[in-house]
């Protein structure tokens, strides 16, 4: 079976790094993997999407996820979850960080950040899990590890071997960042298990 994961966020949140760790974990497990990214205005706080498709036993022809067939949406920012919710399969799971980062596009005249963004995501009928990844990472003393909290939550929903994640982090992250990110990952696993 092919699993489709869409990671979305705002430039600077580590969306691409998180998707690279996921892709490396799949490779370490010996799985087929395809990955694609859309950076947009990521350097200026704009939207960033990364598509990751993987399978232990099927060949994958394209890195792009067919419309409405995302199994797991990992949203590092609530309005980005709302933007991408239509890509999620009806039985899909949405992991969403509760902390708002107002994208640069929302600051333009005629646009505003919706006050009820999380309520609107919840109202879609998908299995939505709201996480405090950034606050958790701040408690660890490394706000940039919020993406690892989200990856830990994602890992509970996937059948990838647990040791593949740690090895992938060691390959992708700078050595001095590995320990705190591994701790953040483990806390993310605990957070999502507590919601089950």
N, C-alpha and C positions, 0 to 999 in steps of 0.2 A: 504494500500500500504506500502511496505517496502522501506525505504530510506537507501541508502548506502553512508556512508561518510568515506573517507580515509584521515587521517591526517599524513603528512610526514614531516620530518625535520632532523636536525642534533642533536646529543646528547647535552643536556644542553639548548635547546631552549624552553622547556616546552611542547613538543608534547604530552607526556603522561598525563601531568596535564590538558591540554586542552581537550583531549579525555575523561578524567575522569569527567570534568565539563559537557561536552556534555551528557555523559551517565547519570550523576546525574539529569540533567535537564529533560531528558526523563523519568526517574523513578518518579520524582516529578510530572510530567504531567500524570503519570499513564500508560505510554506506555510500550510496550514490548521492551526489549533491549538486545543486545548481543554485546560484545566487546572483541577484541583480540589485542595483541601487539607483535611486533617483535623488540627487542632492538638491536640486532646485536652488533656492537662495540660502542654503544651509550656512554659509559663511556669515550671513547677516541675520541669523535667527529665524530663517524660513523653514518650511517643512522638509523633512527628510524621510524617505521610505526605503526600506530594504526588504526584498523578497527572498525568502529562503525555502527551497523545495528539496526534500530528501526522502530516501527510501532505503530500507535494508535489502530489498529484493526486486525492485523495478527500475528500469531505465527511465530517465527523465529527459524529455526532448527539449523543454524550454525552461528558462529561469523565471518566466513570468507566470504568476498565479492566475488561472482562469477566473473571470468575474464571478463573484459570489461564492468562491470555493476556498476561502481562507479558513483553515481549521483553528488557528490561534492567532489573534491579534494582540501584539504586545505594544501598548501605547504608553510612551514616556510622558505624555501630556494629554489632559482630558479633551481639549478641542480637536486634537489630532485623532483621538479615538472616534469622536463624532464624525469627523471628515471621512474616515475609512470604514465606518461600521457597515456600510452597504456591501463591502467586500467579504464580510464574514458569513460563512454558511449558517443557515438557521440553527444548526446544532453546534455551532462553533463556540469557542471560549474567548472572552476578552479580558486581558489583564491590563488594568489602567492605573497609572500613577495619579494620585489625587491632586498633587501640586500643580498649580496653573503657571504657565509661562506664556505670557501674551505674545503671540507671534507678531512679527513686524507688519504683516499684512492686516492685522486687526487694528493696528494703530493708524491706518489710513482713514481719511474722511469717509463717512458713510458706513463704516464697519464698527462692530462692537463685539466684545467677548460675551457669549451668553451666560447669564447668571445661573441657569439651570442645566449646564452642560452635562454633569454627571447623571442627573435625573433623566435627561434625554437619552443618554447611552443605556441606562438601566431599562428604559421603557421599550427598547427594541426587542425584548424577549430573548436575547442571547444570555448565555451564562457569563455574567459580568463579575469580575473580582476586582475590587478597588483596593489598592495597596498604598502604603505610606513609604515608598522606597526612598525618596529623598530624605525624609525625616530620619529614617533608619540609618542611612549612610552618614548623615550629619552626626548622629549619636556615636557612630564608629570613628568620627574624626576625619572622614574623607567623603565629602558630598559627591565627588565624581564617581563613587562606587554605587550610586543609585541604579545604574544600568545592570550591575551585577546582582543587586537585590531582585530586579525584575527577571534576570536570567535564572536565578535560583527558583523563582516562582514558576517560570516556564518549564524548567527541568522536571518538575513533579508531574507535568502533563504529558511528557514525552517518554519514550521507552529507551532512550539513549543510556548506555552504561554510565554510572555516576563518575567513575574514574576518568572517563573521556573528557568531562567538563574541566576538571582540575588540570589535566594535561594541556587542554586547549588554552586555558587561561595563562599557563606558563609560556606557551608558544607566542601568544598574541600580546600580552601585557609586558610592560617594563618590569624587570625583576623586583624593584622596590615597591611596586604596586600590587604584586601577586597576593601577599598574605592578607591584606585588608579586603581585597576583592573576593578572595575565597571565603572569608568570614561573612561578607555581605551576601554572597551566594547562598551560604548555609542558612542565614536568617531569612532570605527570600523563600527558601524551601519551607521553613517553619511557618511563615506568614500565610502561604497559600494552603498548607495542610490544615491550619487552624480554621480556614473558611470552608473546608469540605464537610 
